Amino acid sequence: MTLVLAFTSIGVASAEDVAEPPVVAVDQLPPGQDVSSTVTELAGWVVATRDTEGYPFAIMDKAAAQVLVFDGDGRLRGAAPGLFGSAVGDHAAPGIAGLALREIPGRDRTTPAGRFVGAYGPSIDAGRVLWVDYDSAVSMHPTATGVPAEKRPERLASPTPDDNRVTHGCINVAPEFYEGIIRPTFERGGVFYILPDTASLAETFPEFVQSRATAQSDEGMGASPENQ
């Protein structure tokens, strides 16, 4: 599934948009890597329900190590690999925001799942950063080479998501993707949807799952003989 095919059917463009020049999305995903149907359906639901109230949004698939960015009208701006928390899990440990990185236990180095309203703001030691979830100290920033042994740029450039779990919980993307897509898109804030590792979709995004179940039920009724 290419990015073009994956997002042609989610209904993000209105009739007024037809005459506008097409938005060319930046695709940095490894060749042949699919975008899951869950991501596609979630993007469509976000736009259809105006869940972000016109703010840009990103959907992050931890299992596939993907970050997909959309503008306020729901147009795909770009897709790229991301690095996520080294620990598998969807929780944010209580008090984790007050710990230094070296103090965070390995089991708590998770990227929490859920819907987060984020924005740029100050940090104690990194200047102005893009906070995905300020309360759990999860931000998105460009990959750094501060700890060579972690090989973060190499992990990000690998063709599979198998080695993309290495951070203390923050999301890392390539510097060029951050400067070209992330920074200008979220300069005034946005909404971030992070798919779960182990929690259910119903627990993480209950309204989306309920809407999808209703739509599937309606389709099933439409196909029955008594409704034809």
SERO-4910 file (N, C-alpha, C, O; in steps of 0.05 Angstrom, whole numbers):
BEGIN
 pado doro    nc1    nc2    nc3   cac1   cac2   cac3    cc1    cc2    cc3    oc1    oc2    oc3
  Met    A     17    -24      0      0      0      0     18     25      0     33     29     19
  Thr    A     15     41    -21     31     66    -21     15     87     -5     -8     84      1
  Leu    A     29    108      2     16    130     17     -7    142      1    -27    149     12
  Val    A     -4    144    -25    -25    156    -41    -50    139    -40    -72    149    -35
  Leu    A    -47    113    -43    -69     95    -43    -81     93    -15   -106     91    -12
  Ala    A    -64     94      5    -74     91     33    -92    113     41   -110    109     58
  Phe    A    -89    137     31   -103    160     41   -121    173     20   -130    196     24
  Thr    A   -127    160     -2   -145    172    -22   -174    168    -14   -191    182    -24
  Ser    A   -180    150      4   -208    144     10   -217    153     37   -239    145     46
  Ile    A   -202    170     52   -211    177     78   -227    203     78   -236    213     99
  Gly    A   -231    215     54   -249    237     52   -239    263     64   -254    278     76
  Val    A   -213    269     61   -202    292     73   -205    317     56   -203    340     66
  Ala    A   -211    314     31   -213    338     13   -242    345      8   -258    327      3
  Ser    A   -248    370     10   -275    379      4   -277    387    -25   -257    388    -40
  Ala    A   -301    393    -35   -305    401    -63   -289    426    -69   -279    429    -92
  Glu    A   -286    444    -49   -271    469    -54   -242    464    -58   -228    481    -69
  Asp    A   -232    441    -49   -204    435    -51   -195    424    -78   -171    423    -84
  Val    A   -215    417    -95   -208    403   -120   -191    421   -138   -172    410   -151
  Ala    A   -196    446   -139   -181    464   -156   -154    472   -145   -138    484   -159
  Glu    A   -149    466   -120   -124    474   -108   -101    455   -117   -106    431   -122
  Pro    A    -77    465   -118    -54    447   -125    -52    425   -104    -56    429    -80
  Pro    A    -46    401   -113    -44    378    -95    -21    382    -75      0    393    -82
  Val    A    -26    373    -51     -5    374    -31     13    350    -34      4    327    -33
  Val    A     39    355    -38     58    333    -42     68    324    -15     83    340     -2
  Ala    A     61    300     -6     70    291     20     99    280     18    107    269     -2
  Val    A    113    285     39    141    275     41    140    246     52    130    241     74
  Asp    A    149    228     36    148    199     43    176    189     49    192    185     30
  Gln    A    183    186     74    209    175     82    207    147     92    227    136    103
  Leu    A    184    134     90    182    106     99    199     88     82    202     93     58
  Pro    A    209     66     93    225     47     77    209     37     54    185     33     56
  Pro    A    221     32     31    207     22      8    192     -4     14    202    -22     26
  Gly    A    167     -4      6    151    -28      9    138    -31     37    123    -50     41
  Gln    A    143    -12     55    131    -14     82    103     -4     81     98     19     72
  Asp    A     84    -20     91     56    -13     90     48      6    113     61      6    134
  Val    A     27     20    109     13     35    130    -11     19    137    -26     10    120
  Ser    A    -15     14    163    -37     -4    172    -64      7    166    -68     31    165
  Ser    A    -84    -11    163   -111     -2    159   -122     13    184   -139     30    181
  Thr    A   -111      6    207   -120     21    232   -112     50    230   -128     68    237
  Val    A    -88     55    221    -79     83    218    -96     98    197   -104    120    202
  Thr    A   -101     85    175   -117     97    154   -145    103    164   -156    125    159
  Glu    A   -158     84    178   -185     88    188   -186    109    210   -204    125    211
  Leu    A   -165    110    227   -164    130    248   -162    158    236   -175    176    246
  Ala    A   -145    160    216   -142    186    203   -169    196    191   -176    219    193
  Gly    A   -183    177    178   -209    184    167   -229    193    188   -244    211    184
  Trp    A   -228    178    211   -247    185    233   -240    212    245   -258    228    251
  Val    A   -215    218    248   -206    244    259   -217    267    242   -228    286    252
  Val    A   -214    264    216   -223    285    198   -254    286    197   -265    308    198
  Ala    A   -267    263    195   -296    263    192   -310    275    217   -331    287    215
  Thr    A   -298    270    240   -311    280    265   -300    307    274   -309    318    294
  Arg    A   -280    317    260   -267    342    267   -257    340    296   -260    359    312
  Asp    A   -245    318    302   -236    312    329   -214    331    338   -210    335    362
  Thr    A   -199    343    319   -178    362    326   -187    391    325   -171    409    330
  Glu    A   -212    395    317   -223    422    314   -206    440    295   -203    464    300
  Gly    A   -196    427    275   -181    442    255   -151    444    259   -137    456    243
  Tyr    A   -141    433    281   -113    434    287    -99    411    272   -112    390    267
  Pro    A    -74    414    265    -60    391    252    -57    368    272    -60    371    296
  Phe    A    -51    345    261    -49    322    278    -28    302    267    -21    302    244
  Ala    A    -19    284    285     -1    263    277    -12    237    288    -23    236    310
  Ile    A     -8    216    273    -14    189    283     12    173    284     27    172    265
  Met    A     17    161    307     42    147    311     36    117    316     21    111    335
  Asp    A     47    100    300     44     71    303     70     60    314     90     57    300
  Lys    A     70     54    340     94     45    353    104     18    342    128     14    338
  Ala    A     85      0    336     92    -27    326    107    -25    299    125    -40    294
  Ala    A     98     -7    282    110     -4    256    131     18    256    145     22    236
  Ala    A    134     32    279    154     54    281    149     75    260    168     84    247
  Gln    A    124     83    257    117    103    237    105    128    250     91    126    270
  Val    A    111    151    238     99    177    245     87    189    220    101    194    201
  Leu    A     61    193    221     47    205    198     35    232    207     22    234    228
  Val    A     40    253    191     32    280    198     12    291    179     15    288    154
  Phe    A     -9    303    190    -31    315    174    -35    344    181    -30    352    204
  Asp    A    -43    360    161    -49    388    167    -77    391    178    -91    371    182
  Gly    A    -85    415    184   -111    420    197   -135    412    180   -157    408    191
  Asp    A   -131    409    154   -152    400    136   -152    370    132   -168    359    117
  Gly    A   -133    357    144   -131    328    142   -114    318    119   -114    294    113
  Arg    A   -100    336    105    -83    328     84    -57    317     95    -45    328    113
  Leu    A    -48    294     84    -23    282     92      0    300     85      4    307     61
  Arg    A     16    308    105     40    325    100     65    308     97     83    315     82
  Gly    A     66    286    112     90    270    110     88    245    127     73    243    146
  Ala    A    105    225    121    107    201    136    136    193    138    151    194    118
  Ala    A    144    184    161    172    177    166    175    158    189    157    155    205
  Pro    A    198    143    190    203    126    213    207    143    238    215    166    236
  Gly    A    202    131    260    206    144    286    219    125    306    217    100    303
  Leu    A    232    136    325    243    120    348    225    125    372    216    147    376
  Phe    A    220    103    387    201    105    410    214     93    435    237     84    434
  Gly    A    199     94    457    209     85    482    219     56    481    207     39    468
  Ser    A    241     51    495    253     24    494    236      3    507    239    -21    500
  Ala    A    219     10    526    202     -9    540    175    -11    525    163      9    518
  Val    A    166    -36    522    139    -41    511    119    -35    532    120    -45    554
  Gly    A     99    -19    525     78    -11    545     66     15    537     76     30    521
  Asp    A     43     20    549     28     44    542     23     63    565      8     83    562
  His    A     35     58    588     31     74    612     52     96    614     73     95    601
  Ala    A     46    115    630     66    136    638     68    134    668     48    138    682
  Ala    A     91    127    678     95    123    707     90    149    722     99    170    713
  Pro    A     76    147    745     72    171    761     98    184    769    117    171    778
  Gly    A     99    211    766    123    225    774    146    224    755    168    234    761
  Ile    A    142    211    732    165    208    714    175    234    703    199    236    696
  Ala    A    158    254    701    167    280    690    187    294    708    202    311    699
  Gly    A    188    286    734    208    299    752    234    284    754    252    292    769
  Leu    A    238    263    738    263    247    739    282    255    717    274    262    695
  Ala    A    307    254    723    328    256    702    327    231    685    318    210    695
  Leu    A    336    233    661    335    210    643    348    185    655    337    163    653
  Arg    A    371    189    667    386    166    678    371    153    702    376    130    710
  Glu    A    352    168    713    337    158    736    312    142    729    300    129    746
  Ile    A    305    142    703    280    129    695    286     99    693    303     90    678
  Pro    A    271     82    708    275     53    707    269     43    679    253     54    664
  Gly    A    283     22    671    280     11    644    251      4    638    242      9    615
  Arg    A    236     -6    657    208    -14    652    190      9    647    168      6    635
  Asp    A    199     33    655    182     57    652    190     74    628    180     97    625
  Arg    A    209     64    612    217     80    588    198     74    565    206     64    544
  Thr    A    173     81    570    152     76    550    143    101    536    147    123    547
  Thr    A    132     98    513    118    120    499     89    115    504     78     96    492
  Pro    A     76    131    520     48    126    527     29    127    503     34    142    484
  Ala    A      8    111    503    -11    111    482    -35    129    489    -40    133    512
  Gly    A    -48    139    468    -72    155    473    -73    180    455    -58    183    436
  Arg    A    -91    197    462    -95    222    448    -84    245    465    -92    247    489
  Phe    A    -66    261    454    -53    282    469    -54    308    454    -50    309    430
  Val    A    -60    329    468    -59    356    457    -32    368    464    -26    372    488
  Gly    A    -15    374    444     12    383    449     18    409    437      3    420    420
  Ala    A     41    420    444     49    446    434     79    451    441     90    437    458
  Tyr    A     90    471    428    118    479    435    117    493    462     99    508    469
  Gly    A    138    488    478    141    501    504    169    498    514    185    483    503
  Pro    A    176    511    536    202    510    547    208    483    561    189    470    570
  Ser    A    233    476    563    241    453    579    264    461    597    276    483    593
  Ile    A    271    445    616    292    452    635    319    452    622    335    470    628
  Asp    A    325    432    605    352    430    595    355    429    565    377    425    554
  Ala    A    333    431    550    334    428    521    322    452    506    317    450    482
  Gly    A    317    474    520    306    497    507    277    493    500    262    480    515
  Arg    A    269    504    477    241    502    468    237    475    454    251    470    434
  Val    A    218    459    463    214    433    451    184    429    444    167    444    454
  Leu    A    178    410    427    151    403    421    141    382    440    148    358    438
  Trp    A    125    390    459    114    372    479     90    357    467     70    369    459
  Val    A     92    331    466     70    314    458     52    310    482     27    312    480
  Asp    A     64    305    505     49    303    530     67    314    552     85    301    562
  Tyr    A     61    338    560     78    352    580     78    337    607     99    336    620
  Asp    A     55    327    615     53    314    642     71    290    645     80    284    667
  Ser    A     76    276    623     93    252    624    120    258    611    136    239    607
  Ala    A    126    283    606    152    292    595    159    278    568    182    272    564
  Val    A    139    274    552    143    262    525    143    284    504    123    298    501
  Ser    A    165    286    490    167    306    469    175    292    443    182    269    443
  Met    A    174    308    422    183    298    396    207    316    387    204    340    388
  His    A    228    304    380    251    320    372    268    304    352    265    280    348
  Pro    A    286    318    338    303    305    318    323    286    332    332    291    354
  Thr    A    330    265    317    349    246    328    376    259    333    386    274    316
  Ala    A    387    253    356    413    264    363    433    241    364    426    217    364
  Thr    A    459    248    364    480    228    364    495    230    391    519    223    392
  Gly    A    482    240    412    495    244    437    506    219    450    526    220    464
  Val    A    493    196    446    503    171    457    509    153    433    491    138    424
  Pro    A    533    153    423    540    138    399    533    108    401    525     96    381
  Ala    A    535     97    425    530     68    428    501     61    422    495     38    415
  Glu    A    483     80    424    454     75    419    449     74    389    428     62    381
  Lys    A    466     85    372    463     84    343    435     93    334    423     80    317
  Arg    A    426    115    344    399    124    337    396    130    308    376    122    296
  Pro    A    414    145    295    411    150    266    410    124    250    395    122    231
  Glu    A    427    105    258    427     80    243    401     64    247    391     52    228
  Arg    A    391     65    271    366     51    277    343     64    260    326     50    249
  Leu    A    343     90    259    322    104    244    324     98    214    304     97    201
  Ala    A    348     94    205    352     89    176    349     60    168    349     53    144
  Ser    A    346     42    187    343     13    181    317      8    167    298     23    171
  Pro    A    315    -13    150    291    -18    135    268    -31    150    246    -33    139
  Thr    A    272    -38    175    251    -51    191    247    -36    217    264    -21    226
  Pro    A    224    -40    230    218    -27    256    229    -42    280    226    -33    303
  Asp    A    243    -64    275    251    -82    297    271    -69    316    273    -77    339
  Asp    A    286    -49    307    307    -37    325    300     -8    331    318      8    339
  Asn    A    275      0    329    268     28    333    259     34    362    248     56    367
  Arg    A    262     16    380    255     21    408    280     26    424    294      7    431
  Val    A    286     51    429    311     57    442    310     82    460    329     86    476
  Thr    A    290     99    458    289    124    473    279    119    502    272     97    510
  His    A    280    141    518    269    140    545    239    145    545    227    145    567
  Gly    A    227    148    522    199    152    520    191    173    499    169    173    488
  Cys    A    210    191    492    205    211    472    205    199    444    213    176    440
  Ile    A    195    214    425    194    206    397    216    220    382    217    245    383
  Asn    A    232    206    368    253    217    351    247    213    322    237    192    314
  Val    A    252    233    305    250    231    276    276    243    264    291    256    278
  Ala    A    280    238    239    303    248    225    303    279    226    282    291    224
  Pro    A    327    291    229    328    321    230    314    335    207    301    355    211
  Glu    A    318    325    182    306    338    159    275    336    160    261    354    151
  Phe    A    265    314    170    236    311    172    225    329    194    204    341    191
  Tyr    A    240    332    215    231    349    237    230    378    228    210    392    232
  Glu    A    251    387    215    253    415    206    234    421    183    223    443    181
  Gly    A    231    402    165    215    407    141    185    402    145    169    415    132
  Ile    A    177    384    163    149    376    167    139    382    195    119    396    198
  Ile    A    153    371    215    143    373    242    141    401    252    120    411    261
  Arg    A    163    416    251    164    443    262    144    462    249    129    474    264
  Pro    A    143    464    223    123    483    212     94    474    216     76    490    218
  Thr    A     89    448    216     62    438    220     51    443    247     28    451    251
  Phe    A     68    439    268     59    441    295     68    467    310     69    467    334
  Glu    A     76    487    295     85    512    307     65    523    326     72    536    346
  Arg    A     39    520    320     18    530    338      4    508    353    -19    512    363
  Gly    A     16    485    354      5    463    369    -11    443    352    -14    448    328
  Gly    A    -20    421    364    -35    401    349    -42    378    367    -39    379    391
  Val    A    -53    357    355    -62    334    369    -46    310    360    -41    306    336
  Phe    A    -39    293    379    -23    269    374    -37    244    382    -47    242    405
  Tyr    A    -40    225    364    -52    200    369    -31    178    368    -18    173    348
  Ile    A    -27    164    391     -6    144    392    -20    117    397    -33    112    417
  Leu    A    -16     99    377    -28     72    379    -15     56    401      8     59    407
  Pro    A    -31     39    414    -20     23    437     -3     -1    429     -5    -11    407
  Asp    A     14     -9    448     29    -33    445     13    -57    455      9    -76    440
  Thr    A      3    -55    479    -11    -78    492    -40    -72    499    -56    -91    500
  Ala    A    -47    -48    504    -74    -41    510    -92    -44    485    -81    -43    463
  Ser    A   -117    -47    489   -135    -50    467   -141    -23    454   -139     -2    467
  Leu    A   -149    -23    429   -157      2    415   -182     13    429   -184     38    431
  Ala    A   -200     -4    438   -224      5    451   -218     20    477   -232     39    483
  Glu    A   -197     12    491   -189     26    515   -175     52    509   -178     72    523
  Thr    A   -160     52    487   -144     75    480   -159     97    465   -157    121    471
  Phe    A   -176     88    446   -192    107    430   -221     97    429   -230     87    408
  Pro    A   -235     98    451   -262     87    452   -282     98    432   -298     83    421
  Glu    A   -281    124    427   -301    136    409   -295    127    380   -314    122    365
  Phe    A   -270    125    373   -263    115    346   -272     86    342   -284     80    322
  Val    A   -267     69    362   -274     41    359   -304     38    358   -314     21    343
  Gln    A   -319     53    374   -348     52    374   -359     60    346   -377     48    336
  Ser    A   -347     82    335   -356     91    309   -350     71    288   -367     67    270
  Arg    A   -327     58    289   -320     37    269   -339     13    271   -348      2    251
  Ala    A   -345      5    296   -364    -17    300   -391    -11    289   -404    -28    277
  Thr    A   -400     14    293   -426     22    283   -427     22    252   -446     13    240
  Ala    A   -405     32    240   -404     32    211   -404      4    200   -417     -1    179
  Gln    A   -389    -14    212   -388    -42    203   -415    -55    206   -423    -71    189
  Ser    A   -429    -49    228   -456    -60    232   -475    -50    211   -491    -65    201
  Asp    A   -473    -25    204   -491    -13    184   -486    -26    157   -504    -31    141
  Glu    A   -460    -31    151   -453    -44    125   -464    -72    124   -474    -81    103
  Gly    A   -463    -86    147   -473   -113    148   -503   -113    143   -513   -131    129
  Met    A   -517    -94    155   -546    -93    152   -553    -87    123   -573    -97    112
  Gly    A   -538    -70    110   -543    -62     83   -540    -86     63   -552    -86     42
  Ala    A   -524   -106     72   -519   -128     54   -539   -151     57   -539   -170     42
  Ser    A   -555   -149     78   -574   -170     83   -597   -170     63   -604   -148     53
  Pro    A   -610   -194     57   -631   -195     37   -654   -177     43   -665   -164     25
  Glu    A   -662   -175     68   -685   -159     75   -681   -129     71   -700   -113     71
  Asn    A   -655   -121     68   -650    -93     64   -642    -86     35   -634    -63     29
  Gln    A   -644   -105     18   -636   -100    -10   -661    -91    -26   -658    -86    -50
***
